[in-house]
Amino acid sequence: MEALLRELMGKIDIQFDQMGKRLDGIDLRLDGMDKRFDEIDLRLDGMDKRFDGIDGRLDGVRGRIETFTETINNQATEFRSHFKQIHTRLDEHGKIFSVVADELVRD
């Protein structure tokens, strides 16, 4: 009976040793996965910083575009006003030309 118990205990010890080795292997794999996840976190943090920088640059570009748009709109308004003045002057000159031409034709 005692021999049987020793044999059974020996088998149990062997199985526990095998389970311990398997668990050690699993621990190593999990440690490797943790390291990979830490590296991924670092990369993602770097990407976040880059995206923040890009957002800042885009905000600057948007501001410049708004300024350019406003400048273009102001220039268009000034051009329209200038063309109206030219048109008015041409009308006045046309009327003066007609009056002078009529006077020349009469004489």
C-alpha positions in Angstrom: 0.0 0.0 0.0 2.8 2.4 0.9 4.6 1.6 -2.4 1.4 2.3 -4.3 1.0 5.6 -2.6 4.6 6.5 -3.3 4.1 5.6 -7.0 0.9 7.6 -7.2 2.6 10.6 -5.5 5.5 10.3 -7.9 3.2 10.5 -10.9 1.4 13.4 -9.3 4.7 15.2 -8.8 5.7 14.5 -12.5 2.3 15.9 -13.7 2.7 19.0 -11.5 6.3 19.5 -12.8 4.9 19.3 -16.4 2.1 21.7 -15.6 4.6 24.1 -14.0 6.8 24.0 -17.2 3.7 24.7 -19.3 2.7 27.6 -17.0 6.3 29.0 -17.3 6.0 28.8 -21.0 2.6 30.6 -20.9 4.1 33.3 -18.6 7.0 33.9 -21.1 4.5 34.2 -23.9 2.4 36.6 -21.9 5.5 38.7 -21.0 6.3 38.9 -24.7 2.8 40.0 -25.5 3.0 42.6 -22.8 6.2 44.0 -24.3 4.6 44.1 -27.7 1.6 45.9 -26.4 3.9 48.4 -24.6 5.7 49.0 -27.9 2.3 49.5 -29.7 1.3 52.0 -27.0 4.5 53.9 -27.6 3.9 54.0 -31.3 0.3 55.1 -30.9 1.4 57.9 -28.5 3.9 59.0 -31.2 1.1 58.9 -33.8 -1.1 60.9 -31.5 1.6 63.6 -31.2 2.0 63.7 -34.9 -1.7 64.0 -35.5 -1.9 66.9 -33.0 0.9 68.6 -34.9 -1.0 68.0 -38.2 -4.2 69.4 -36.6 -2.3 72.6 -35.6 -0.9 73.0 -39.1 -4.3 72.5 -40.6 -5.8 75.1 -38.3 -3.1 77.5 -39.5 -3.9 76.7 -43.2 -7.6 77.2 -42.5 -6.9 80.6 -41.1 -4.8 81.6 -44.1 -7.5 80.4 -46.5 -10.1 82.5 -44.7 -7.8 85.5 -44.9 -7.2 84.9 -48.6 -10.9 84.5 -49.2 -11.6 87.7 -47.4 -8.9 89.5 -49.4 -10.2 88.1 -52.7 -13.7 89.2 -51.8 -12.5 92.7 -50.9 -10.6 92.9 -54.2 -13.6 91.8 -56.2 -15.7 94.5 -54.5 -13.1 97.1 -55.3 -12.8 96.0 -58.9 -16.6 96.1 -59.3 -16.6 99.7 -57.9 -13.7 100.7 -60.2 -15.5 99.2 -63.3 -18.7 101.1 -62.4 -16.7 104.3 -62.2 -15.1 103.6 -65.6 -18.5 102.8 -67.1 -19.9 106.0 -65.7 -17.0 108.1 -67.1 -17.4 106.4 -70.5 -21.1 107.2 -70.5 -20.2 110.8 -69.7 -17.6 111.0 -72.4 -20.0 109.4 -74.9 -22.6 112.1 -74.1 -19.9 114.8 -74.5 -18.7 113.3 -77.7 -22.3 113.3 -79.1 -22.8 116.9 -78.1 -19.5 117.9 -79.8 -20.3 115.9 -82.8 -23.7 117.4 -83.2 -22.1 120.9 -82.9 -19.5 120.0 -85.5 -22.2 118.7 -87.9 -24.3 121.9 -87.6 -21.4 124.1 -88.5 
